[in-house]
Amino acid sequence: MSTPSTTSTVEGPSVQVAAGPPTDRRRPRSSPRLPRRLPRRLSKDTVSLLGIGVFAFFMLVVAPAVLSDFRLNNLGKYACWAMVAVGIGLAWGRGGMLVMGQGVYFALGAYAMAMHLTLETAGPDAIPVFMILYDPLAPLPGFWEPFRSGTFTLLAIVIAPVLLAGTLGYAIFKRRVKGAYFAILSQALAVAWRTSSAARSS
């Protein structure tokens, strides 16, 4: 019994007709790998948050219980300078923005903490010594009174720099200020803050 030939003759040379569509033996491609990468990113974020939590636990719980006052004071100073360095790294290193007045926001929080510590040193319902040098009967300014509370001071340390930076950042990015003008503007902010601080102290 002969098999049918796949060769057909149509008024000319023979033409080879394919018996059927070519079969692709390769395995079909799998679905996009985005769902596989997503858990990895989540795991990295989780590890980062855990690392921050462990570091915060060490700084806030372990260090005060283990270190002496001298070393604890140095650790606090190192942590403060580290926050300033991280701010410069984020703005200049990652954002590409040359910032010359980034110390203003750090100084604003430091000023709030200094107000609280000064009032704590003076005692309850007392006035700091430097305020009564020229006028012993001078009352405590009204905006100083809330800083007797440690909770209010901690909130002010975080909220006040955020409000100032958010307002200034909104104005700068809305006007599309960039390059050298951004650096000059940030430096002008630092000069203005220094001038106003000197005027208040005098």
Protein Blocks (a to p, Z undefined) as FASTA:
>chain_A
ZZddfbdcehiadddddfbdcddfbdcddddfklmmmmmmmmmmmmmmmmmmmmmmmmmm
mmmmmmcfklmmmmmmmmmmmmmmmmmmmmmmmnopacfklmmmmmmmmmmmmmmmmmmm
noghiacfklmmmmmkbccdfklmmmmpmklmmmmmmmmmmmmmmmmmmmmmmnopghjl
lmmmmmmmmmmmmmmmmmmmZZ
